[in-house]
Amino acid sequence: MNDKLKYVWKVFIIVLVNVLMIAVVTHVGGSIQTLSKVGSTGSEVKQIQTRLKNWGYYTGKVDGVYGTQTKNAVLYFQRKNGLTADGVAGPATLSAIGLPAGSAGGSGGAGGYSSNDVNLLARVISAESRGEPYEGQVAVGAVILNRIQHPSFPNTLAGVIYQPGAFSCLNDGGINAAVAASAYKAARDAINGWDPCGGAIYYYNPVKATSKWILSRPVIVVIGEHRFCS
């Protein structure tokens, strides 16, 4: 092999190695999931602070700086909602807050909702309507979606679900129980527009309810053990 051919081969090998290294770095970099933690700044931190403040977990300023107060608020949120309590807003925590990290949130789900949204809705449906007929499961999902459109409630799915005191399953840990298979289908049906509850924004079981206020709400329809009302 003459010197010229050797030189060409050396150049080829160098180029090939560089291309492979770039591909590896790109793959690894692309697989890193973003997160916010102490020291982070920016719009994502502001969104975290805003949502946690609206839900009563955070009392500090919405300044986009992830400091001790923000970390403590995230810890509080994580402990209350069955998440790993590390004070870091990683993919699971961001998803629960309604701010999916990178590709973790997914997209293109039913009705424009992400796969995380569908899963979150299914978890609540499963916990809140266990033992109810399928139509009643869809109706619970519809109530949650109706609240998003109502001026008295937060305007996001996560905001409605994690609003303090909104759903008993967040207080008793039911939201973290195994999800019934039918709940996923019910979540998709509700997102796709099926509303068996006729626009209701509340529901209750008269056997379990103790609030005079909820018992006074005008009933729209009764499905299974739940009364759905305006």
Summary of the structure (lengths in Angstrom):
residues: 230
radius of gyration: 23.7
end to end distance: 86.6
largest distance: 95.4
contacts: 701
relative contact order: 0.10
helix: 55%
strand: 7%
